[in-house]
């Protein structure tokens, strides 16, 4: 619920934003990324018409990886678990409806599942975060505490989705 006019909510010139959810904010640009800023596995939602969820200030989006961005005014995002929102035809239990951030999880058939760039394939600009072990898909957790990688590859965005096929064994 932050409000910024004339400036981005996050102006990342250097550093890492990893595994975060931005929603319910009002800003011309939610996250602006400079040449030395790295944005990895985030879900970034713009809440006003014509606002940008994310912008690469250097004009090169190479340092924006595995993110889901959406402007709520462009229509429904088909990748999210719409059954978690209050806009569904069913009545959610109270314990779920009081957490609006859960609506930004991926649904089980989203194309964003298992489509993220794997840790070993990140650009060399991420090497310092690899060597410092700040980003480790093999042991990191998503926002709900699920393993960052369930299945073959990481999911896009801040949430990893449980999609266990019949007769599939998942070890955590």
C-alpha positions in Angstrom: 0.0 0.0 0.0 2.8 2.4 -0.9 2.1 5.5 -3.1 4.7 7.2 -5.2 4.1 9.8 -7.9 6.9 10.8 -10.3 9.3 8.1 -8.9 9.5 4.4 -9.0 8.6 2.5 -5.8 12.0 0.7 -6.1 14.8 2.3 -8.0 17.4 -0.5 -8.0 20.7 0.8 -9.4 22.8 -1.8 -7.7 21.9 -5.0 -5.9 19.4 -7.8 -6.0 15.7 -8.1 -5.5 14.9 -11.8 -5.2 11.8 -13.8 -4.5 9.5 -10.9 -3.7 5.8 -10.0 -4.3 4.9 -6.3 -5.1 1.1 -5.6 -5.2 -1.3 -3.0 -3.9 1.1 -0.2 -4.6 0.6 2.9 -6.7 3.6 4.2 -8.6 4.4 5.2 -12.2 6.8 2.3 -12.2 6.9 -0.3 -9.4 10.4 -1.5 -10.0 13.0 0.4 -12.1 16.2 -1.6 -12.7 19.6 0.0 -13.5 22.6 -1.5 -15.2 23.9 -3.0 -12.0 20.5 -4.0 -10.5 19.3 -7.6 -10.7 15.7 -8.7 -10.4 15.1 -12.4 -10.1 11.9 -14.5 -9.4 9.5 -11.8 -8.4 5.8 -11.2 -9.0 5.3 -7.5 -9.7 1.7 -6.1 -10.0 0.9 -2.6 -11.1 -2.3 -1.4 -9.5 -3.1 1.7 -11.5 -3.9 2.1 -15.2 -0.9 3.0 -17.3 1.6 2.2 -14.5 4.5 0.0 -15.4 5.2 -3.0 -13.3 8.9 -3.1 -14.2 11.2 -1.0 -16.4 14.9 -1.5 -17.4 16.4 2.0 -17.1 19.4 0.9 -19.1 17.2 -0.4 -21.9 18.6 -3.9 -21.6 16.3 -6.4 -19.9 19.0 -9.0 -19.4 19.0 -8.3 -15.6 15.3 -9.0 -15.3 14.8 -12.8 -15.1 12.1 -15.2 -14.1 9.6 -12.5 -13.1 5.9 -12.3 -13.6 4.7 -8.7 -14.3 1.1 -7.6 -14.7 -1.0 -4.5 -14.7 -4.4 -5.3 -13.1 -6.1 -2.9 -15.6 -5.2 -4.8 -18.7 -7.5 -7.7 -17.8 -7.2 -10.8 -15.7 -3.9 -12.5 -15.5 -4.5 -16.1 -16.7 -1.5 -17.4 -14.9 -2.7 -16.8 -11.4 -4.9 -18.9 -9.1 -8.1 -17.1 -9.7 -9.9 -19.4 -7.3 -8.0 -17.7 -4.5 -9.5 -14.3 -5.1 -12.9 -12.9 -4.0 -13.9 -12.6 -7.7 -14.6 -16.3 -8.0 -18.0 -17.9 -8.1 -17.3 -19.9 -4.9 -17.1 -18.6 -1.3 -13.6 -18.8 0.0 -13.0 -19.9 3.6 -12.3 -16.8 5.8 -8.8 -18.0 6.5 -7.9 -17.8 2.8 -9.8 -14.6 1.9 -7.9 -12.5 4.5 -4.7 -13.0 2.6 -4.9 -11.2 -0.7 -1.3 -12.1 -1.6 -2.3 -15.7 -2.1 -4.2 -14.7 -5.2 -0.8 -14.2 -7.0 0.1 -17.8 -6.8 0.2 -19.7 -10.1 -2.6 -22.0 -10.9 -1.8 -25.7 -11.6 -1.9 -25.3 -15.4 -0.1 -22.0 -15.8 2.5 -21.8 -18.5 4.8 -20.1 -16.0 5.4 -23.4 -14.2 8.8 -25.0 -14.7 9.8 -22.4 -17.3 12.2 -20.3 -15.4 15.9 -19.9 -16.2 17.9 -22.3 -14.1 20.5 -21.2 -11.7 23.4 -22.6 -13.7 22.2 -20.7 -16.8 21.9 -17.2 -15.2 24.0 -14.5 -16.8 27.5 -13.8 -15.5 26.2 -10.7 -13.9 24.7 -13.0 -11.3 28.0 -14.7 -10.5 28.6 -12.6 -7.3 25.2 -13.9 -5.9 26.1 -17.5 -6.9 29.5 -17.3 -5.2 28.1 -15.6 -2.1 25.3 -18.3 -2.1 22.7 -15.6 -1.9 20.7 -17.4 -4.6 20.5 -21.1 -4.5 17.6 -22.7 -6.3 18.5 -26.1 -4.9 17.8 -25.0 -1.2 16.0 -21.7 -1.4 12.3 -21.3 -0.5 9.5 -19.3 -2.1 7.3 -16.9 -0.2 5.2 -19.6 1.3 8.1 -21.7 2.3 7.9 -24.2 -0.5 11.1 -25.4 -2.2 12.2 -22.9 -4.9 12.3 -25.7 -7.4 9.5 -28.3 -7.4 9.7 -30.4 -10.6 12.2 -30.0 -13.4 12.9 -26.3 -13.2 12.0 -23.2 -11.2 8.6 -21.4 -11.8 8.4 -17.8 -12.8 7.5 -15.3 -10.1 7.7 -15.4 -6.3 5.7 -18.6 -5.7 6.5 -22.2 -6.6 3.5 -24.2 -7.5 2.8 -27.7 -6.4 1.8 -29.6 -9.5 2.3 -33.3 -8.7 1.3 -35.6 -11.5 -0.3 -39.0 -10.7 2.3 -41.6 -9.9 5.0 -39.0 -9.5 7.3 -39.0 -6.5 8.3 -35.6 -5.1 11.1 -35.5 -2.5 11.7 -32.4 -0.4 
